Amino acid sequence: MTKRLDYASISPEGMKAMAGVHSYVGHCGLPKALIELVYLRASQINGCAYCVDLHTRALLKEGLTIEKLMLVSVWREAGALFDEREQAALAWSESVTRIAETGAPDADFVALSEHFTQKEVVDLTLAISLMNAYNRIAIGFRAPPAAAKSA
């Protein structure tokens, strides 16, 4: 894959604005591993190789096991490997990422609200929305994953 353009150097102020939201999410109080988990799931759904690579590496650094990492895309079939809070966050990540198809069903919102405060629900939704925006930028401009650069 050939990168189409260097969007960060072409629009540094735009990317700085995105980084501001990213910084907020990173300091909002949600566990870093949970944020990375929803980032990864959104990136998997969107098919963003750059972001899948990035967030897989981040989750490994956070101590997520290989077994759990391999099952993120099929978390519903992974039994109790993902706790109820993670399951609610992953379901919400899928609903928000596929918003045109799902309409963010009440059942997903209710499940999320059972495990997160209202602020956490908003912050988690900001994180998912941000990752969807980053996915569109990376895919649109063909950002190559780090693994492909070293191969």
C-alpha angles and dihedrals in degrees: 000000000000119000109241097209142337098259094179094059094039094052107020094158092052092049090044089057090051089048089054091060090044090053091049092051090049091056101036095102100256113126112267092230091054092050091049090049093057090042089055095046093050090047092050091052092048093045095236106162093185093055096039088055093045097048094041088057091046092051091050089053088050089057101255109159121245089238092057093041091054091055101049092102091052098034093141089065095045096087114211094345087104115049122230093263092052091046091052091048093048092048090050091047090054093046095049094042091051093038095141089058101035106033085212098280121233090237092061092046093049091049090049092048090054091062105030136051118242090259091050090050090054093044092048090050090050089052093050092046092048092051091050089054092048090048091055092050094047094045094042093052095035099240105191118229117249090243090060092049092057095044 
